[in-house]
Amino acid sequence: MTGPARSAAGALTRGRIAVGGGIVLLVALWEAAGRAGLADGFVLTPGAAVAPLLDPADRGLYARAAASTFRAAALGLAYGGGLAMLAAVIADQVPVLRSAVDRLAALANSAPWVAVGPIVLLVAGADAGPVAIAAIAVFFYVFVATARGLSASSRANHEWFTSLGAGRLRRLTSLQVPRALPLVVEGLKLAAPAALAGAVYGEWYGAERGLGVLLVNGMRAARPEPIWAAALVCAAGGLVAYGVLAGVQLAARRYLGATIAGHAVAPRGRGALTVFEGIAFAVLAIGAWEAWIRLGQVSPLVAPGPDRVWDDLRDSPGAYLSAIGHTLGTAGLGLLIGGVLGVGLAVACWWSRVVAGLTVPGLVLLAATPLVALFPLFARVFGYSGGTVVVITSFMVLLPGFVYTRAGLEAGLAGHREMARSFGGGRRALFGVVLVPSALPHLATGLRIAAGSAVVAAVVAESLIGTAGLGVDFTYAYSLLQMPRAFGAAVTIIVVSLGVFAAFGAVERVVHRRFAPAP
């Protein structure tokens, strides 16, 4: 074995040992926290958390619940992911529809589960509700990844295929789709835990069975055992899905190569058209809302008409502005903390296999565990306060920053790497000159996803354990059947999230124009 090969094999061995060490360290810290009786005994030891799953009397209950939740999550991932891929292909192949489809994807990301959950269940029914919410949860992840992947092929490659007589369809199937697959799988890897979280959350609203039902029953009864057991089953299912997709992504990179995220740049001079499209989209949405109320003869106790919501928005601007400021402050702080941690960990993992081995198991476990399962623990440890909402928001946005930055650092073109080495550049030069520029488009896409998700995460956390903000306003009004205020808060949430999404989308376009290959 040559020197470089021996060094690579040694690094791989050290990385595997570090992964094992990271898992052992995670379990040891969990055991110590349980023995210390943290959070008034709410933190259980691993043995106590697993005990309900091993009890013959309860084993069947958890198996049936897991089967129901995993089925809903899988269907949601299939439906939402399939629709997202189709939408991305349509946006890529029909430029005139690109802006409208992009807004539809942003709207799907901006509709918080806490707001759409009751409405989705009202329309789809309690049985189909978890599947529908899971599909909504995954749509944006897969759409963004697929759209960026389809835009990753260079102009020279497109021209080469055209010179060989390839039409639009042939270029799509033979050039763009193969180049996009690594990024698509990357999006699915993020979407799988989101599908599981969406299914669990959907089960909170009247489902007959599922892990979400066990979680909410455990929280109402203040019993940590069923909460920990259900959360462990959720995490195990998420870990399996994450691991399988990570293997598929590795295979895709091996056979197709890593992909530097692309960005389809819209033609110049579309400002007026963009404004017109936004107004048209809003008019169509309000018209569909009014038609649903009138044709469906929906009771005002279920959903108000647009006119009643507008009256509430017009009559109480101060209350809405105060809530918007609180939610944006929470989301911004969570985005800053989570984004810095995610990017910093990704960089540290690139520099050291040992660091990667120690940190990745915990991050994967966090990604695979539905956030709603952690709410009771966070509330017990940090209290029912705005600080806890910031912590939850930070955890929600940490993963996109980490995953996309790490993917970008691994996407540097082999030719550029070899050129840097041929000029005598060391590891530090390779990182700064080659890999950081290649990672910036990925990072910009990850932050775009994280920014839109930060508002939604803050709202969901506020609705459950917060003391102020749009989430609190929505939950309080909904519980009192004050539907104009509840729907007004929901509409405000969507508008605010769309604004944040648009702002980070503009930053993303600038970064892609500067650093991504020309489309």
C-alpha positions in Angstrom: 0.0 0.0 0.0 1.4 3.4 -1.0 2.0 6.2 1.5 -1.1 8.3 0.5 -3.3 5.2 0.4 -2.0 4.2 3.9 -2.7 7.7 5.2 -6.2 7.7 3.8 -7.0 4.3 5.3 -5.6 5.5 8.6 -7.8 8.6 8.5 -10.9 6.5 7.7 -10.2 4.2 10.6 -9.7 7.1 12.9 -13.0 8.6 11.7 -14.8 5.3 12.3 -13.4 5.1 15.8 -14.4 8.7 16.4 -18.0 7.9 15.4 -18.1 5.1 17.8 -16.6 7.4 20.5 -19.2 10.0 19.7 -22.0 7.5 20.2 -20.5 6.3 23.5 -20.1 9.9 24.7 -23.7 10.7 23.8 -25.0 7.7 25.7 -22.7 8.4 28.7 -23.9 12.0 28.9 -27.5 10.9 28.7 -26.9 8.4 31.5 -25.3 11.0 33.7 -28.1 13.5 33.1 -30.7 10.8 34.0 -28.9 9.8 37.2 -28.6 13.4 38.2 -32.3 13.8 38.0 -32.3 16.9 35.8 -35.5 18.8 35.2 -37.1 17.4 38.3 -36.6 13.8 37.2 -38.0 14.4 33.7 -34.7 13.4 32.1 -34.7 9.5 32.3 -31.7 7.3 32.0 -31.4 5.3 28.7 -32.6 2.1 30.5 -35.7 3.8 31.9 -36.5 5.4 28.6 -36.3 2.1 26.7 -38.1 0.1 29.4 -41.7 0.7 28.0 -40.6 -0.6 24.6 -39.3 -3.8 26.2 -42.4 -4.4 28.3 -44.6 -7.1 26.7 -47.7 -5.3 27.8 -46.8 -2.1 26.0 -44.7 -3.4 23.1 -47.7 -4.0 20.8 -49.1 -0.5 21.5 -45.8 1.2 20.4 -45.5 -1.1 17.4 -49.0 -0.1 16.1 -48.4 3.5 16.8 -45.0 3.4 15.0 -46.5 1.7 12.0 -49.2 4.3 11.7 -46.8 7.2 12.0 -44.1 5.8 9.7 -46.7 5.0 7.1 -48.1 8.6 7.2 -44.5 10.0 7.0 -43.6 7.8 4.1 -46.7 8.7 2.1 -46.1 12.4 2.9 -42.5 12.2 1.7 -43.6 10.4 -1.4 -46.5 12.8 -2.2 -44.8 16.0 -1.1 -41.4 15.0 -2.6 -43.0 13.9 -5.9 -45.0 17.1 -6.3 -41.9 19.2 -5.3 -39.8 17.5 -8.0 -42.5 17.9 -10.6 -42.9 21.6 -9.7 -39.1 22.1 -9.9 -39.0 20.5 -13.4 -41.9 22.7 -14.6 -40.2 25.8 -13.2 -37.0 24.9 -15.0 -38.5 23.9 -18.3 -41.2 26.7 -18.5 -39.4 29.9 -17.5 -42.6 32.0 -17.6 -44.0 29.9 -14.7 -40.7 29.9 -12.7 -41.6 32.9 -10.6 -45.1 31.6 -9.8 -43.9 28.1 -8.9 -41.2 29.5 -6.7 -43.8 31.6 -4.8 -45.9 28.5 -4.4 -43.0 26.6 -2.8 -42.3 29.6 -0.6 -45.9 29.7 0.5 -45.8 26.0 1.4 -42.7 26.6 3.5 -44.3 29.7 5.1 -47.6 28.1 6.2 -46.8 27.0 9.8 -48.1 23.6 10.9 -49.8 25.1 13.9 -51.9 27.3 11.6 -52.7 24.9 8.8 -53.1 21.8 11.0 -56.7 22.4 12.0 -57.7 23.5 8.5 -56.0 20.6 6.8 -57.7 18.1 9.1 -61.0 19.9 8.5 -60.6 19.4 4.8 -58.7 16.1 4.6 -60.1 14.4 7.7 -58.3 13.1 10.8 -56.9 10.0 9.0 -55.4 11.8 6.0 -54.4 14.9 8.0 -50.9 13.6 9.2 -50.1 12.6 5.6 -51.1 16.0 4.3 -49.1 17.9 6.9 -46.1 15.7 6.3 -46.3 16.4 2.6 -46.4 20.2 3.3 -43.4 19.8 5.6 -41.2 18.2 2.9 -42.3 20.1 -0.2 -40.0 23.1 0.2 -36.8 21.1 1.1 -37.2 18.9 -2.0 -38.2 21.7 -4.3 -35.2 23.9 -3.4 -32.8 21.0 -3.7 -34.2 19.9 -7.0 -34.4 23.4 -8.5 -30.8 24.1 -7.6 -29.7 20.7 -8.9 -31.4 21.3 -12.3 -29.7 24.6 -12.6 -26.2 23.3 -11.8 -25.3 22.3 -15.3 -23.1 24.9 -17.0 -24.0 26.8 -20.1 -21.1 25.1 -22.0 -22.7 21.6 -21.2 -26.1 22.8 -22.5 -24.5 24.2 -25.7 -22.6 21.0 -26.2 -25.7 18.9 -25.9 -27.5 21.3 -28.3 -24.7 21.0 -30.8 -25.3 17.2 -30.8 -28.9 17.7 -31.7 -30.3 17.1 -28.2 -33.7 18.8 -27.6 -35.0 20.2 -24.3 -36.3 16.8 -23.1 -33.0 15.0 -23.9 -31.0 17.7 -22.1 -33.2 17.3 -19.1 -33.0 13.5 -18.8 -29.4 13.0 -19.9 -27.7 16.1 -18.5 -29.7 18.0 -15.8 -31.3 15.1 -14.0 -28.1 13.1 -13.4 -26.3 16.3 -12.3 -29.2 17.1 -10.0 -29.5 13.7 -8.3 -26.9 14.3 -5.5 -28.6 17.5 -4.5 -32.1 15.9 -4.7 -31.0 13.2 -2.4 -29.5 15.8 -0.1 -32.9 17.5 0.0 -34.7 14.2 0.7 -32.2 13.5 3.5 -33.4 16.7 5.2 -37.0 16.1 4.2 -37.3 12.6 5.8 -37.1 13.8 9.4 -39.4 16.7 8.5 -41.9 14.3 7.1 -41.8 12.3 10.4 -42.2 15.5 12.4 -45.1 16.6 10.2 -46.9 13.3 10.7 -46.4 13.4 14.4 -47.7 16.9 14.6 -50.7 16.0 12.5 -51.6 13.2 14.9 -52.0 15.7 17.6 -55.2 16.9 16.1 -57.6 14.1 16.7 -55.9 11.0 15.2 -56.9 7.7 16.6 -53.4 6.2 16.8 -49.7 7.1 16.2 -46.6 8.2 18.1 -48.0 11.8 18.2 -51.0 10.5 20.2 -48.7 8.8 22.7 -46.6 12.0 23.0 -49.5 14.3 23.6 -51.1 11.9 26.1 -47.8 11.6 28.0 -47.5 15.4 28.1 -51.0 15.8 29.4 -50.5 13.2 32.1 -47.0 14.7 32.9 -45.5 11.2 32.5 -42.0 11.2 31.0 -41.8 7.4 30.3 -44.2 7.4 27.3 -42.8 10.6 26.0 -39.2 9.3 26.0 -40.2 5.9 24.6 -42.2 7.5 21.7 -39.4 10.0 21.0 -36.9 7.1 20.8 -39.0 5.2 18.3 -39.4 8.5 16.3 -35.6 9.0 16.4 -34.9 5.4 15.4 -37.2 5.6 12.4 -35.7 9.0 11.4 -32.1 7.6 11.8 -32.9 4.7 9.5 -34.4 6.9 6.8 -31.5 9.4 7.2 -28.9 6.6 7.0 -30.5 5.0 3.9 -30.7 8.3 2.1 -27.1 9.2 3.1 -26.0 5.9 1.6 -27.9 6.7 -1.6 -26.3 10.2 -1.7 -22.8 8.7 -1.3 -23.5 6.3 -4.2 -24.9 9.2 -6.3 -21.7 11.3 -5.7 -19.5 8.3 -6.4 -21.1 7.6 -9.8 -22.3 11.1 -10.8 -19.8 13.4 -8.9 -20.5 16.1 -6.4 -22.7 18.9 -7.6 -22.1 22.6 -6.9 -25.5 24.2 -6.4 -26.7 26.2 -9.4 -29.2 29.0 -9.6 -31.5 29.9 -12.4 -31.1 33.6 -12.8 -34.3 35.4 -13.9 -34.0 37.8 -16.8 -33.5 41.5 -16.1 -36.4 43.9 -16.3 -39.0 41.7 -14.6 -39.6 44.0 -11.7 -43.1 45.2 -12.8 -44.1 41.7 -13.8 -43.0 40.3 -10.5 -45.2 42.9 -8.7 -48.1 42.0 -10.9 -47.6 38.3 -10.3 -47.6 38.9 -6.5 -50.8 40.9 -6.7 -52.4 38.3 -9.0 -51.4 35.5 -6.7 -52.9 37.3 -3.6 -56.1 38.1 -5.5 -56.5 34.4 -6.6 -55.8 33.2 -3.0 -58.4 35.6 -1.5 -60.9 34.6 -4.2 -60.4 30.9 -3.5 -60.8 31.6 0.2 -64.0 33.5 -0.3 -65.4 30.8 -2.6 -64.6 28.1 0.0 -66.5 30.1 2.6 -69.5 30.8 0.5 -69.9 27.6 -1.6 -69.0 25.4 1.3 -71.2 27.3 3.7 -68.5 27.2 6.2 -69.5 28.3 9.7 -67.9 31.5 11.0 -66.9 29.4 14.1 -64.8 27.3 11.8 -63.3 30.0 9.4 -64.1 33.7 8.9 -64.3 35.4 5.5 -61.5 37.6 4.2 -63.5 40.7 5.0 -63.7 39.9 8.7 -60.0 39.2 8.9 -59.2 42.4 7.1 -61.4 44.3 9.5 -59.5 42.8 12.5 -56.1 43.6 10.8 -57.2 47.2 10.2 -58.7 47.8 13.7 -55.7 46.4 15.7 -52.5 47.4 13.9 -50.6 47.9 17.1 -51.2 44.4 18.4 -50.1 42.8 15.2 -47.0 45.0 14.9 -46.0 44.2 18.4 -46.4 40.5 17.8 -44.5 40.7 14.5 -41.6 42.5 16.2 -41.4 39.8 18.9 -41.5 36.9 16.5 -39.0 38.5 14.1 -36.6 39.2 17.0 -36.9 35.6 18.2 -36.5 34.2 14.7 -33.5 36.4 13.9 -31.7 35.5 17.1 -32.4 31.8 16.6 -31.2 32.1 13.0 -28.0 33.8 14.1 -27.2 31.3 16.8 -28.2 28.2 14.8 -26.6 29.4 11.6 -23.3 30.1 13.3 -23.3 26.8 15.1 -24.2 24.9 12.0 -21.6 26.5 9.7 -18.9 26.3 12.5 -19.6 22.6 13.1 -19.5 21.8 9.3 -16.1 23.6 9.0 -14.8 21.8 12.1 -15.9 18.4 10.7 -14.1 19.1 7.4 -10.9 19.8 9.3 -11.1 16.9 11.6 -12.5 13.4 11.2 -12.4 13.0 14.9 -14.6 16.1 15.4 -16.9 14.8 12.7 -17.2 11.5 14.4 -17.9 13.0 17.8 -20.5 15.5 16.6 -22.3 13.9 13.6 -24.1 11.2 15.7 -25.7 13.9 17.9 -26.7 16.0 15.0 -28.2 13.1 13.1 -30.1 12.1 16.2 -31.3 15.7 16.6 -32.3 15.8 12.9 -34.2 12.5 13.2 -36.2 13.4 16.3 -39.4 15.4 15.8 -39.0 18.7 17.5 -42.4 18.4 19.2 -41.0 15.5 21.1 -38.4 17.8 22.7 -40.7 20.6 23.7 -41.5 19.2 27.2 -37.8 18.6 27.9 -36.8 22.1 26.8 -39.6 23.6 28.8 -38.6 21.7 31.9 -34.9 22.6 31.6 -35.1 26.2 30.3 -38.6 27.2 31.5 -41.7 28.5 29.7 -40.1 31.7 28.4 -38.9 33.4 25.3 -35.4 32.0 25.8 -36.7 28.5 25.4 -38.3 29.6 22.1 -35.0 30.9 20.9 -33.3 27.6 21.8 -35.9 25.6 19.9 -35.6 27.9 16.9 -31.8 27.6 16.9 -32.1 23.8 16.9 -34.4 24.0 13.9 -32.1 26.1 11.8 -28.8 24.5 12.8 -29.2 21.5 10.6 -29.7 23.2 7.2 -26.7 25.3 7.8 -24.6 22.3 8.8 -25.8 20.0 6.0 -25.5 22.5 3.1 -22.1 23.9 4.3 -20.7 20.4 4.6 -22.0 19.4 1.2 -20.5 22.6 -0.3 -17.1 21.8 1.2 -17.2 18.4 -0.3 -18.3 19.7 -3.7 -15.1 21.4 -4.8 -14.2 20.3 -8.3 -11.5 17.6 -8.5 -9.6 19.6 -11.1 -9.5 22.6 -8.9 -8.3 20.5 -5.9 -5.5 19.0 -8.0 -4.5 22.4 -9.4 -4.2 23.8 -5.8 -2.0 20.8 -4.8 0.1 21.1 -7.9 1.0 24.7 -7.0 2.1 23.5 -3.6 -1.0 24.6 -1.8 -1.5 22.9 1.6 -4.7 22.0 3.3 -5.2 25.6 4.5 -4.8 27.0 0.9 -7.1 24.3 -0.5 -9.8 25.2 2.1 -9.6 29.0 1.5 -9.0 29.2 -2.2 -11.0 26.2 -3.6 -13.5 24.9 -1.1 -14.9 28.0 0.5 -15.9 29.5 -2.8 -17.5 26.2 -3.9 -19.4 26.0 -0.5 -20.8 29.5 -0.6 -23.7 28.7 -3.1 -24.6 25.7 -0.9 -24.5 27.9 2.2 -26.6 30.6 0.6 -29.3 28.0 -0.3 -29.1 26.5 3.2 -29.5 29.9 4.8 -32.5 30.6 2.5 -34.1 27.4 3.8 -33.2 28.1 7.4 -34.4 31.7 7.3 -37.9 30.7 6.1 -38.0 27.9 8.6 -36.8 30.2 11.5 -40.0 32.2 11.4 -42.1 29.0 11.3 -40.1 27.4 14.1 -40.4 30.5 16.2 -44.2 30.6 15.7 -44.6 26.9 16.5 -42.6 27.2 19.6 -44.4 30.3 20.7 -47.7 28.6 20.2 -46.8 25.8 22.6 -44.6 27.3 25.3 -44.1 31.0 24.4 -45.5 34.1 26.2 -45.7 36.6 23.3 -45.6 36.7 19.5 -47.7 35.7 16.5 -47.8 32.0 17.6 -49.2 33.0 21.0 -51.7 35.3 19.4 -52.9 32.5 17.0 -53.2 29.8 19.6 -54.9 32.0 22.2 -57.4 33.3 19.6 -58.0 29.9 18.2 -58.7 28.4 21.6 -61.3 31.1 22.3 -62.8 30.7 18.8 -61.9 34.3 17.9 -61.4 33.2 14.3 -60.9 36.7 12.7 -57.9 37.2 15.0 -56.6 33.6 14.6 -56.8 33.8 10.8 -55.3 37.3 10.9 -52.4 36.0 12.9 -52.0 33.1 10.4 -52.1 35.4 7.4 -49.5 37.7 9.1 -47.3 34.7 9.8 -47.3 33.7 6.1 -46.6 37.3 4.9 -43.8 37.8 7.3 -42.2 34.4 6.4 -42.5 35.2 2.7 -40.8 38.5 3.3 -37.9 36.9 5.1 -37.7 34.2 2.4 -37.6 36.9 -0.3 -34.9 38.8 1.4 -32.6 35.8 1.8 -33.6 34.7 -1.7 -32.1 38.0 -3.0 -28.9 37.3 -1.1 -28.8 33.8 -2.5 -29.1 35.1 -6.1 -26.2 37.5 -5.5 -24.0 34.7 -4.1 -24.9 32.3 -6.9 -24.2 34.9 -9.6 -20.8 35.4 -8.1 -19.7 31.9 -7.2 -21.9 29.3 -8.9 -21.2 28.0 -12.5 -23.0 29.8 -15.2 -26.4 28.1 -16.0 
